[in-house]
Amino acid sequence: MWLYLAVLVGLYYLLRWYRERQVVSNLRDKYVFITGCDSGFGNQLARQLDLQGLRVLASCLTEKGAEQLRDRTSDRLQTVILDVTKTESIAAATQWIKERVGDRGLWGLVNNAGIAAPITPSEWLTKQDFMKILDVNLLGVIEVTLSLLPLVRKARGRVVNVSSVVGRLSLFGGGYCISKHGVEAFSDSLRRELSHFGVKVAIIEPGSFKTSLSNNNRISQSFREAWDHASPEVKEIYGEKFSASFIKSTKILAPKWSQAVSLVTDCMEHALTACHPRTRYSAGWDAKLFYLPMSYMPSFLVDAIFYWSFPRPAKGL
Ligand SMILES: NC(=O)c1ccc[n+]([C@@H]2O[C@H](COP(=O)([O-])OP(=O)(O)OC[C@H]3O[C@@H](n4cnc5c(N)ncnc54)[C@H](OP(=O)(O)O)[C@@H]3O)[C@@H](O)[C@H]2O)c1
């Protein structure tokens, strides 16, 4: 009985492996637009796809980022400046893309741009702190997608949205986890709607990787700023020790984060180039071994793990 089961499971994985190896044809004629290419995953993906011969349209937040990317890539790669929080900037980038792709349409849209800070208990923050993150990570993704959808539909292409493991399991306060849960929900409904037009939607869920977004100094500084602006009541109930142990734990954890950014960009590339892309890609050992299994656990168990492993407020129970 166990042998039959093992053979069945083996066959399933063999078939899946074979199916997932099928690659789309004429990749060199296909245009892919990526947001947030100044650094991190977006930058690496732009260079990786350029090397594969795809026509990369890379958007950067700054001219300096765009210039540096152009210096490291072929003449085929083109850049544009895009701030995903600004409607005029999205409209201008859409027009720029239209002029390049023409009747072919846009094969791939990768919504990658994102910010994370401030990461603190929610009670320390203001509505503006939440809005700042949601504007980039969620509303930015939605507006860019809506603006480019006619071009993607024309090509029967792909939308690849960068979420996170925290899009499944909320690990900390602030707008980041909320924004990524929103990206998951948006992507799920979009995938079902667009299946009628032959457009495929994939979600990338990276674990913890060393990029400028996860930079320890950046996170600690935003944490300190939120602490400085917190009300006297918050300061009293949380206490200095809480804030010190949070900063200490990020210092201990940060060096353990993966530098293998290609684990994420390989998933993005697969989502764009495979005939049968996955719906979700979990990238990184911590995502696969720790966060993903945790997201299936009952809430009381997850709450207990968090209660015992995170710093506690001075005046908590
Ligand atoms: N690193 C991780 O551990 C991790 C884990 C899970 C998910 N992610 C997600 O992966 C994606 C890429 O992040 P990353 O880790 O590669 O960090 P990153 O190096 O900071 O890349 C994010 C990019 O987005 C750009 N950006 C910020 N605000 C923008 C705006 N308003 N409009 C357009 N672009 C903007 C940044 O530009 P500047 O550099 O000029 O600010 C940067 O180039 C994000 O969606 C992030 O949430 C990261």
Ligand as a Chemical Component Dictionary entry (heavy atoms), coordinates in Angstrom:
data_LIG
# 
_chem_comp.id                   LIG 
_chem_comp.type                 NON-POLYMER 
_chem_comp.pdbx_formal_charge   0 
_chem_comp.three_letter_code    LIG 
# 
loop_
_chem_comp_atom.comp_id 
_chem_comp_atom.atom_id 
_chem_comp_atom.alt_atom_id 
_chem_comp_atom.type_symbol 
_chem_comp_atom.charge 
_chem_comp_atom.model_Cartn_x 
_chem_comp_atom.model_Cartn_y 
_chem_comp_atom.model_Cartn_z 
_chem_comp_atom.pdbx_ordinal 
LIG N1  N1  N 0  13.731 41.698 0.627  1  
LIG C1  C1  C 0  12.886 40.866 1.166  2  
LIG O1  O1  O 0  13.211 40.141 2.118  3  
LIG C2  C2  C 0  11.483 40.743 0.610  4  
LIG C3  C3  C 0  10.679 39.713 1.096  5  
LIG C4  C4  C 0  9.390  39.580 0.610  6  
LIG C5  C5  C 0  8.913  40.442 -0.362 7  
LIG N2  N2  N 1  9.711  41.452 -0.832 8  
LIG C6  C6  C 0  9.147  42.323 -1.859 9  
LIG O2  O2  O 0  10.001 42.341 -2.993 10 
LIG C7  C7  C 0  9.803  43.557 -3.725 11 
LIG C8  C8  C 0  11.157 44.152 -4.068 12 
LIG O3  O3  O 0  11.807 44.505 -2.875 13 
LIG P1  P1  P 0  13.375 44.349 -2.647 14 
LIG O4  O4  O 0  13.557 43.453 -1.486 15 
LIG O5  O5  O -1 14.050 44.038 -3.927 16 
LIG O6  O6  O 0  13.733 45.809 -2.106 17 
LIG P2  P2  P 0  14.429 47.066 -2.803 18 
LIG O7  O7  O 0  15.807 46.736 -3.205 19 
LIG O8  O8  O 0  14.223 48.223 -1.869 20 
LIG O9  O9  O 0  13.547 47.258 -4.132 21 
LIG C9  C9  C 0  12.336 47.951 -4.126 22 
LIG C10 C10 C 0  12.360 48.904 -5.268 23 
LIG O10 O10 O 0  11.132 49.647 -5.302 24 
LIG C11 C11 C 0  11.467 51.009 -5.529 25 
LIG N3  N3  N 0  10.411 51.898 -5.067 26 
LIG C12 C12 C 0  10.156 52.346 -3.816 27 
LIG N4  N4  N 0  9.115  53.189 -3.817 28 
LIG C13 C13 C 0  8.710  53.278 -5.103 29 
LIG C14 C14 C 0  7.701  54.018 -5.767 30 
LIG N5  N5  N 0  6.887  54.853 -5.105 31 
LIG N6  N6  N 0  7.572  53.879 -7.107 32 
LIG C15 C15 C 0  8.390  53.057 -7.797 33 
LIG N7  N7  N 0  9.371  52.354 -7.242 34 
LIG C16 C16 C 0  9.532  52.460 -5.917 35 
LIG C17 C17 C 0  12.766 51.199 -4.794 36 
LIG O11 O11 O 0  13.449 52.369 -5.250 37 
LIG P3  P3  P 0  14.577 53.033 -4.314 38 
LIG O12 O12 O 0  15.641 51.979 -4.139 39 
LIG O13 O13 O 0  15.039 54.203 -5.110 40 
LIG O14 O14 O 0  13.898 53.376 -3.032 41 
LIG C18 C18 C 0  13.491 49.924 -5.126 42 
LIG O15 O15 O 0  14.120 50.004 -6.359 43 
LIG C19 C19 C 0  8.941  44.451 -2.822 44 
LIG O16 O16 O 0  7.610  44.414 -3.284 45 
LIG C20 C20 C 0  9.042  43.784 -1.462 46 
LIG O17 O17 O 0  7.919  44.032 -0.661 47 
LIG C21 C21 C 0  10.990 41.628 -0.366 48 
# 
loop_
_chem_comp_bond.comp_id 
_chem_comp_bond.atom_id_1 
_chem_comp_bond.atom_id_2 
_chem_comp_bond.value_order 
_chem_comp_bond.pdbx_ordinal 
LIG N1  C1  SING 1  
LIG C1  O1  DOUB 2  
LIG C1  C2  SING 3  
LIG C2  C3  SING 4  
LIG C2  C21 DOUB 5  
LIG C3  C4  DOUB 6  
LIG C4  C5  SING 7  
LIG C5  N2  DOUB 8  
LIG N2  C6  SING 9  
LIG N2  C21 SING 10 
LIG C6  O2  SING 11 
LIG C6  C20 SING 12 
LIG O2  C7  SING 13 
LIG C7  C8  SING 14 
LIG C7  C19 SING 15 
LIG C8  O3  SING 16 
LIG O3  P1  SING 17 
LIG P1  O4  DOUB 18 
LIG P1  O5  SING 19 
LIG P1  O6  SING 20 
LIG O6  P2  SING 21 
LIG P2  O7  DOUB 22 
LIG P2  O8  SING 23 
LIG P2  O9  SING 24 
LIG O9  C9  SING 25 
LIG C9  C10 SING 26 
LIG C10 O10 SING 27 
LIG C10 C18 SING 28 
LIG O10 C11 SING 29 
LIG C11 N3  SING 30 
LIG C11 C17 SING 31 
LIG N3  C12 SING 32 
LIG N3  C16 SING 33 
LIG C12 N4  DOUB 34 
LIG N4  C13 SING 35 
LIG C13 C14 SING 36 
LIG C13 C16 DOUB 37 
LIG C14 N5  SING 38 
LIG C14 N6  DOUB 39 
LIG N6  C15 SING 40 
LIG C15 N7  DOUB 41 
LIG N7  C16 SING 42 
LIG C17 O11 SING 43 
LIG C17 C18 SING 44 
LIG O11 P3  SING 45 
LIG P3  O12 DOUB 46 
LIG P3  O13 SING 47 
LIG P3  O14 SING 48 
LIG C18 O15 SING 49 
LIG C19 O16 SING 50 
LIG C19 C20 SING 51 
LIG C20 O17 SING 52 
# 
